[in-house]
Each structure stands twice: as structure tokens, then as C-alpha cells.
Amino acid sequence: MKIEDIPIEAIRRPLPRQNDPEKVKALMASIQEIGLQEPIDVLEVEGQYYGFSGCHRYEACQRLGHETIRCRVRRAPRAVLQRHLA
């Protein structure tokens, strides 16, 4: 697994999530003050990035207008992606 900054627009979020608006707001304040402390996890499958966790951090960075987000990237075959979508 490697850590890299990925363009937010390049990360697909295939599963709908319901975020807590207060948690997103608190994260936005924290990220503005001290930066993103914990990367989100993404799967890289055939050159495409898929995010399944870190929904609140992802939304906070997106709302703050960040172009990239720090990610823990794990390369995986399509079969692993299918298991996440099942």
C-alpha cells in the first residue's frame, strides 16, 4: 500500500453514503486548521480509483475546494472491486 495525493474528481464513490452534516462541518474546520491527518482508503483497479471509506473526510475536502486528497492506495483486481460492490 502506498500513500499519494489523488485528484478528488478521479475518485469514484460507487456506494451511496449518508454523511452526518455536523461531522463534515467539524472536519472542515479541523482540516482548515491542521490539514487532513488521516488519509482515506481507495482501491486502484485498472487505473481507476474507488473510495469506500472516509466519506466524511472526502466530503469535507470536496466542500473546502481541495483539488486532491491524501489516500492510502491499494491495487486490486476487478474481482476484489466486485466483492466491495456486492
N, C-alpha and C positions, 0 to 999 in steps of 0.2 A: 504494500500500500504506500502511496506517495501523497504528499500534500502539495496542492497547487491552487493558484487563483484561476477560477473558471469564469468566463462571462456568464452573468446571470441569465441572459436570454438564451444561452446554449443548453441550459439545464431543463430537461423535461420533467414535469411532475405529473405522472400518469394517474395517480390516485387522488381523488378529491379529499381534502382535509378541512376540518372546521377549526380555525385558529381562534384563540382567546384574544380579543382585541386589546385587553388590558396588558396581557403578557407581551404582545407585539409592541405596544406603546412603551413599556418598561425596557424592553430590549433595544428599541430605537434610541432611547436616552442613554443607555449603557454603551451601545456601540458608538454613539457620537462622542461620548466622554472618553472611553478607554479602548475602543476598537472591538472587533469581533474576537472573542477569546477562544472559542471552541469551533473548529471547522465543522461544516456539515458533511455527511457521508453521501457519496454518489457512486453509482455503478457506471463504468465505461464499457459499453457494448458496441462493438463495431464502429468506434469513433463517435458515438452518441453518448451523452451524459444523462443519467436518470437519477432523480432525487426521491427518496422515500422517507427520509427523516430530516430533522432540522427545519421543519415547516415554519416555525415562528421566527427563527433566525433568518431564513430565506426571505420571508415576507418583510421583516424589519429592514434588511439590507435593500430590498427592492424599493420599499417606500422611501428610504433615505436617498435613493437615486444612485446607489453604487452600481458601477458597471460590471464589477467582478465580485466573487465571493470565495473565501478560502474554503477548500474542500479536501477531504480525505478521499482519494480516488482509488477504487478497487476495480481492476479489469476483470471482466467476467464474460463467459459465453452467453449466447442468446437463451440457452436453457435455464440459466440462473435468473435472467430477467423474467422469463415466463413464470417461474416459481413465485417471484415477488408480485406478479400480476394476478395470480390465481386466487 
